[in-house]
């Protein structure tokens, strides 16, 4: 092995470590996946893992003629490159969604194919992989329509995922002294294998979601691509009758003005006289009221205003017969308020009424209520 071959694994290890650190930064809870900074970092991380994959292929670290035992412990982590690429590509919110999902699906498929080549898939995962190959577009973890069976499958996969995470956390708690870069380190190898099992579990779940999303996107109406600025300019000039700049740029008729000239507006009917010299209308028009009336109709209170004064209202009611003059029936009989006013000025009559009330009070005091009925008393 020459010096270049000795330096390549070292550069791959550094590049993979850098890309993995960038991936962990993207998984931080405070990271906003929709921000422009996040998307820029995401594309940089995807590019780093793609460089790792190219370097891995150039070094030929994995061969179909080998088995799992032939892979060095330090090289097991490179089996996860395609899995990480799939996870990162699914988070891209700028590129066309269908293209992104197809790229992620391809990366996941390469990851599973590599594991199947080394016979590193369990029996259940191997069956899922064969089912995926037979139906990529309609792949689903829940193959049955029975609600009970679907629920049991979800519960089983969730429990299995929690067991794999617990196993990986327990292996990660091994003292750092045991986690060396030695290819024969059993502790490091066991950690890498546990992580591969967990990533394989999540890969099938991701392929299920990708298939569902691609089916939904296939049902959406196809939107035409946005026109280029040159196309929008040509369309605008065509609709407004402006000569094309490509044909008239050098003949002196080209102009950068967005609004057409007055002469062109007169020719196209957008301006000009409404009536001819003979008084005939040349185009449809609408008669408008005076400017002051329009202004009064705009700048006014939002509530209904009175249309007449109180005096005008009373005069209108009197005209319609709603008001009666002369006091009505009392005026006709002669017993009106004037007669009552005259009685109030009669002092003798008032004295007589007062004496009558006093006599009645004295009688009431002298004859209490019930004093005359003495026959039925016991």
C-alpha positions as CSV (number, residue, x, y, z in Angstrom):
1,X,0.0,0.0,0.0
2,X,1.5,3.4,-1.1
3,X,1.2,6.6,0.7
4,X,-1.8,7.8,-1.2
5,X,-3.8,4.6,-0.3
6,X,-2.8,5.2,3.3
7,X,-4.1,8.8,3.3
8,X,-7.4,8.0,1.6
9,X,-9.0,6.1,4.5
10,X,-7.9,8.9,6.9
11,X,-9.4,11.6,4.7
12,X,-12.6,9.5,4.4
13,X,-12.8,9.2,8.2
14,X,-12.4,13.0,8.7
15,X,-14.9,13.8,6.0
16,X,-17.4,11.4,7.4
17,X,-16.9,12.8,10.9
18,X,-17.4,16.4,9.6
19,X,-20.6,15.4,7.7
20,X,-21.9,13.5,10.7
21,X,-21.3,16.5,13.0
22,X,-23.2,18.8,10.5
23,X,-26.1,16.3,10.5
24,X,-26.3,16.4,14.3
25,X,-26.4,20.2,14.2
26,X,-29.4,20.0,11.9
27,X,-31.2,17.7,14.4
28,X,-30.9,20.4,17.1
29,X,-34.5,21.2,18.5
30,X,-33.9,24.9,18.0
31,X,-33.2,24.5,14.2
32,X,-35.9,25.9,11.9
33,X,-36.2,23.6,9.0
34,X,-38.0,26.3,6.9
35,X,-35.4,29.0,7.3
36,X,-33.0,29.8,4.5
37,X,-30.0,29.2,6.7
38,X,-31.2,25.7,7.6
39,X,-31.7,24.8,4.0
40,X,-28.2,26.1,3.1
41,X,-26.6,24.0,5.8
42,X,-28.8,21.0,4.7
43,X,-27.5,21.2,1.1
44,X,-23.9,21.5,2.4
45,X,-24.4,18.4,4.6
46,X,-25.9,16.5,1.7
47,X,-22.9,17.5,-0.5
48,X,-20.5,16.2,2.3
49,X,-22.2,12.8,2.5
50,X,-22.2,12.6,-1.3
51,X,-18.5,13.2,-1.3
52,X,-18.1,10.4,1.3
53,X,-20.1,8.1,-0.9
54,X,-17.9,8.8,-3.9
55,X,-14.8,8.3,-1.9
56,X,-16.1,5.0,-0.6
57,X,-16.9,3.8,-4.1
58,X,-13.4,4.9,-5.3
59,X,-11.7,3.0,-2.4
60,X,-13.9,-0.1,-3.0
61,X,-14.5,-0.6,0.7
62,X,-17.5,-2.9,0.1
63,X,-17.5,-5.8,-2.3
64,X,-20.3,-8.3,-3.1
65,X,-17.7,-11.1,-2.6
66,X,-17.3,-10.4,1.1
67,X,-19.4,-11.1,4.2
68,X,-20.2,-9.1,7.3
69,X,-17.3,-10.6,9.1
70,X,-14.9,-9.3,6.4
71,X,-15.9,-5.7,7.1
72,X,-13.6,-3.9,9.5
73,X,-15.3,-2.5,12.6
74,X,-14.3,1.0,11.7
75,X,-15.8,0.7,8.2
76,X,-19.3,-0.4,9.4
77,X,-20.3,3.2,9.9
78,X,-19.8,3.9,6.2
79,X,-22.7,1.5,5.5
80,X,-25.0,4.3,6.8
81,X,-24.0,7.0,4.3
82,X,-26.9,6.3,1.9
83,X,-29.4,6.1,4.9
84,X,-28.2,9.6,6.1
85,X,-28.5,10.9,2.5
86,X,-32.1,9.7,2.4
87,X,-33.0,11.3,5.7
88,X,-31.4,14.6,4.7
89,X,-33.0,14.7,1.2
90,X,-36.5,14.3,2.7
91,X,-36.0,17.6,4.6
92,X,-35.3,19.6,1.5
93,X,-38.2,22.2,1.1
94,X,-36.7,24.2,-1.9
95,X,-36.2,21.6,-4.6
96,X,-39.2,20.1,-6.5
97,X,-40.9,17.7,-4.0
98,X,-41.3,14.8,-6.4
99,X,-37.7,15.0,-7.4
100,X,-36.5,15.1,-3.8
101,X,-38.6,12.1,-2.8
102,X,-37.4,10.1,-5.7
103,X,-33.8,10.9,-4.8
104,X,-34.4,9.9,-1.2
105,X,-36.1,6.7,-2.2
106,X,-33.1,5.8,-4.4
107,X,-30.7,6.5,-1.5
108,X,-32.7,4.2,0.8
109,X,-32.8,1.5,-1.8
110,X,-29.0,1.6,-2.2
111,X,-28.6,1.3,1.6
112,X,-30.9,-1.8,1.8
113,X,-29.3,-3.3,-1.3
114,X,-25.8,-3.0,0.4
115,X,-27.1,-4.6,3.6
116,X,-28.8,-7.4,1.6
117,X,-25.5,-8.1,-0.2
118,X,-23.8,-8.7,3.1
119,X,-26.8,-10.7,4.4
120,X,-27.1,-8.2,7.3
121,X,-31.0,-8.0,7.1
122,X,-33.0,-9.9,9.6
123,X,-35.7,-12.3,8.3
124,X,-38.5,-9.8,8.8
125,X,-36.5,-7.0,7.2
126,X,-35.5,-9.3,4.3
127,X,-39.2,-10.1,3.6
128,X,-40.0,-6.3,3.7
129,X,-37.2,-5.6,1.3
130,X,-38.4,-8.3,-1.2
131,X,-41.9,-6.8,-0.9
132,X,-40.6,-3.4,-1.6
133,X,-38.7,-4.6,-4.7
134,X,-41.9,-6.1,-6.0
135,X,-44.0,-3.0,-5.5
136,X,-41.9,0.2,-5.1
137,X,-44.7,2.7,-5.9
138,X,-47.3,1.0,-3.6
139,X,-45.1,-0.2,-0.8
140,X,-46.7,-0.2,2.6
141,X,-45.8,-1.7,6.0
142,X,-49.5,-2.4,6.6
143,X,-50.2,-4.9,3.8
144,X,-53.6,-5.9,5.1
145,X,-56.9,-4.0,5.3
146,X,-57.9,-5.5,8.6
147,X,-58.0,-2.7,11.2
148,X,-57.0,-5.0,14.1
149,X,-54.0,-6.5,12.1
150,X,-52.9,-3.0,11.1
151,X,-53.1,-1.8,14.7
152,X,-51.1,-4.8,16.0
153,X,-48.4,-4.2,13.3
154,X,-48.0,-0.6,14.4
155,X,-47.7,-1.6,18.0
156,X,-45.2,-4.3,17.3
157,X,-43.0,-2.0,15.1
158,X,-43.2,0.7,17.8
159,X,-42.1,-1.6,20.5
160,X,-39.3,-3.0,18.4
161,X,-38.1,0.5,17.6
162,X,-38.0,1.4,21.3
163,X,-36.0,-1.8,22.1
164,X,-33.5,-0.9,19.4
165,X,-33.1,2.7,20.8
166,X,-32.7,1.4,24.3
167,X,-30.1,-1.1,23.2
168,X,-28.2,1.6,21.3
169,X,-28.3,3.9,24.4
170,X,-27.0,1.2,26.7
171,X,-24.1,0.3,24.4
172,X,-23.2,4.0,24.1
173,X,-22.7,4.1,27.8
174,X,-19.7,1.9,27.6
175,X,-16.6,3.7,28.9
176,X,-14.8,5.7,26.2
177,X,-11.6,3.7,26.8
178,X,-13.3,0.7,25.2
179,X,-14.4,2.7,22.1
180,X,-11.2,2.9,20.2
181,X,-10.5,3.1,16.5
182,X,-9.2,-0.5,16.5
183,X,-10.8,-2.5,13.8
184,X,-11.1,-5.5,16.1
185,X,-12.8,-3.6,18.9
186,X,-15.9,-5.6,19.7
187,X,-17.6,-2.8,21.6
188,X,-17.4,-0.4,18.7
189,X,-18.6,-3.1,16.3
190,X,-21.6,-3.9,18.4
191,X,-22.6,-0.2,18.6
192,X,-22.3,0.1,14.8
193,X,-24.4,-3.0,14.2
194,X,-27.1,-1.8,16.7
195,X,-27.2,1.6,14.9
196,X,-27.6,-0.2,11.5
197,X,-30.5,-2.2,12.9
198,X,-32.2,0.9,14.1
199,X,-31.6,2.7,10.8
200,X,-32.9,-0.2,8.8
201,X,-36.1,-0.1,10.9
202,X,-36.6,3.6,10.2
203,X,-35.7,3.1,6.5
204,X,-38.7,0.9,5.8
205,X,-40.9,3.4,7.6
206,X,-39.5,6.2,5.5
207,X,-40.1,4.2,2.3
208,X,-43.7,3.8,3.4
209,X,-44.2,7.5,3.8
210,X,-42.4,8.3,0.6
211,X,-44.7,6.0,-1.4
212,X,-47.8,7.6,0.1
213,X,-46.6,11.1,-0.6
214,X,-45.7,10.3,-4.2
215,X,-49.2,8.9,-4.7
216,X,-50.7,12.1,-3.4
217,X,-48.4,14.2,-5.6
218,X,-49.3,12.2,-8.6
219,X,-53.0,13.1,-8.1
220,X,-52.3,16.8,-7.9
221,X,-52.8,18.9,-11.1
222,X,-49.7,19.7,-12.9
223,X,-48.7,23.4,-12.7
224,X,-47.0,25.0,-15.7
225,X,-43.6,26.5,-14.9
226,X,-43.4,30.2,-14.3
227,X,-42.6,32.2,-17.4
228,X,-39.2,33.7,-17.8
229,X,-38.9,37.5,-17.6
230,X,-38.3,37.7,-21.4
231,X,-41.5,35.7,-22.0
232,X,-43.5,38.0,-19.7
233,X,-42.2,41.0,-21.6
234,X,-43.1,39.6,-25.0
235,X,-46.6,38.6,-23.8
236,X,-47.2,42.1,-22.3
237,X,-46.1,43.8,-25.6
238,X,-48.2,41.4,-27.6
239,X,-51.4,42.1,-25.5
240,X,-50.9,45.9,-25.7
241,X,-49.9,46.0,-29.3
242,X,-46.3,47.2,-28.6
243,X,-43.8,46.1,-31.3
244,X,-41.5,43.4,-30.3
245,X,-38.1,44.6,-29.2
246,X,-36.3,41.9,-31.0
247,X,-37.5,43.1,-34.4
248,X,-37.5,46.9,-33.7
249,X,-34.5,47.4,-31.4
250,X,-32.4,48.8,-34.2
251,X,-35.0,50.6,-36.4
252,X,-35.7,53.4,-33.9
253,X,-39.2,52.3,-32.8
254,X,-38.1,50.4,-29.7
255,X,-38.7,52.0,-26.3
256,X,-38.2,51.0,-22.7
257,X,-41.4,52.7,-21.7
258,X,-44.0,50.4,-20.0
259,X,-47.0,52.6,-20.9
260,X,-47.9,52.9,-24.6
261,X,-47.7,56.3,-26.4
262,X,-50.9,58.3,-26.8
263,X,-51.0,57.7,-30.5
264,X,-51.1,54.0,-29.9
265,X,-53.9,54.3,-27.4
266,X,-55.9,56.3,-29.9
267,X,-55.5,53.6,-32.5
268,X,-56.4,50.8,-30.1
269,X,-59.5,52.5,-28.8
270,X,-58.3,52.9,-25.2
271,X,-58.5,56.7,-25.4
272,X,-59.8,59.4,-27.8
273,X,-63.1,61.3,-28.3
274,X,-66.3,59.8,-27.1
275,X,-68.5,61.6,-29.6
276,X,-67.9,62.3,-33.3
277,X,-68.3,65.7,-34.9
278,X,-71.8,64.8,-35.8
279,X,-72.7,64.0,-32.2
280,X,-72.7,60.2,-32.6
281,X,-71.1,58.1,-29.8
282,X,-67.9,56.4,-30.8
283,X,-67.6,54.1,-27.7
284,X,-69.7,53.1,-24.8
285,X,-69.8,55.7,-22.0
286,X,-71.5,56.3,-18.6
287,X,-73.2,59.6,-17.6
288,X,-72.0,60.7,-14.2
289,X,-73.5,63.3,-11.8
290,X,-71.8,66.4,-10.7
291,X,-68.6,66.1,-8.7
292,X,-70.0,67.9,-5.7
293,X,-72.9,65.4,-5.4
294,X,-70.6,62.5,-5.7
295,X,-68.4,64.0,-3.0
296,X,-71.3,64.5,-0.7
297,X,-72.4,60.9,-1.2
298,X,-68.9,59.7,-0.1
299,X,-68.0,62.0,2.8
300,X,-71.2,61.6,4.9
301,X,-72.1,60.0,8.2
302,X,-72.8,56.2,8.1
303,X,-76.2,56.6,9.8
304,X,-79.4,57.9,8.2
305,X,-79.9,61.6,8.4
306,X,-83.3,63.4,9.0
307,X,-85.1,64.6,5.9
308,X,-87.3,67.4,7.5
309,X,-87.4,69.5,10.6
310,X,-89.9,69.1,13.5
311,X,-92.0,72.1,12.3
312,X,-92.2,70.6,8.8
313,X,-93.2,67.2,10.3
314,X,-96.0,68.8,12.4
315,X,-97.2,70.8,9.5
316,X,-97.3,67.6,7.3
317,X,-99.2,65.7,10.1
318,X,-101.7,68.6,10.4
319,X,-102.2,68.5,6.7
320,X,-102.9,64.8,6.7
321,X,-105.4,65.2,9.6
322,X,-103.3,63.6,12.3
323,X,-103.6,66.6,14.6
324,X,-107.1,67.8,16.0
325,X,-107.6,71.5,17.0
326,X,-110.0,73.0,19.6
327,X,-109.9,70.4,22.3
328,X,-112.2,67.8,20.7
329,X,-115.4,66.8,22.6
330,X,-114.8,68.9,25.7
331,X,-114.8,72.1,23.6
332,X,-118.2,71.1,22.1
333,X,-119.8,70.3,25.5
334,X,-118.6,73.6,27.1
335,X,-116.9,71.8,30.1
336,X,-113.4,72.6,29.4
337,X,-110.2,73.6,31.3
338,X,-111.4,77.3,31.3
339,X,-114.4,76.4,33.5
340,X,-112.2,74.5,35.9
341,X,-109.9,77.5,36.2
342,X,-112.9,79.7,37.1
343,X,-113.9,77.2,39.9
344,X,-110.5,77.5,41.5
345,X,-111.0,81.3,41.9
346,X,-114.3,80.9,43.8
347,X,-113.3,81.2,47.5
348,X,-116.8,80.6,48.9
349,X,-117.1,77.3,47.0
350,X,-113.7,76.3,48.3
351,X,-114.7,77.1,51.9
352,X,-117.8,75.0,51.5
353,X,-115.8,72.1,50.3
354,X,-113.4,72.4,53.2
355,X,-116.3,72.6,55.8
356,X,-117.9,69.5,54.3
357,X,-114.7,67.5,54.6
358,X,-114.2,68.6,58.2
359,X,-117.8,67.5,59.1
360,X,-117.1,64.2,57.5
361,X,-113.9,63.7,59.5
362,X,-115.7,64.6,62.8
363,X,-118.5,62.1,62.0
364,X,-116.0,59.4,61.3
365,X,-114.2,60.0,64.6
366,X,-117.5,60.0,66.5
367,X,-118.8,56.9,64.9
368,X,-115.9,54.3,64.6
369,X,-116.3,51.5,62.1
370,X,-118.6,48.8,63.4
371,X,-119.9,50.7,66.3
372,X,-123.6,50.6,65.1
373,X,-123.8,46.8,64.8
374,X,-124.4,45.7,68.5
375,X,-127.1,43.1,67.9
376,X,-125.0,40.0,67.1
377,X,-122.2,40.6,69.6
378,X,-121.6,38.0,72.3
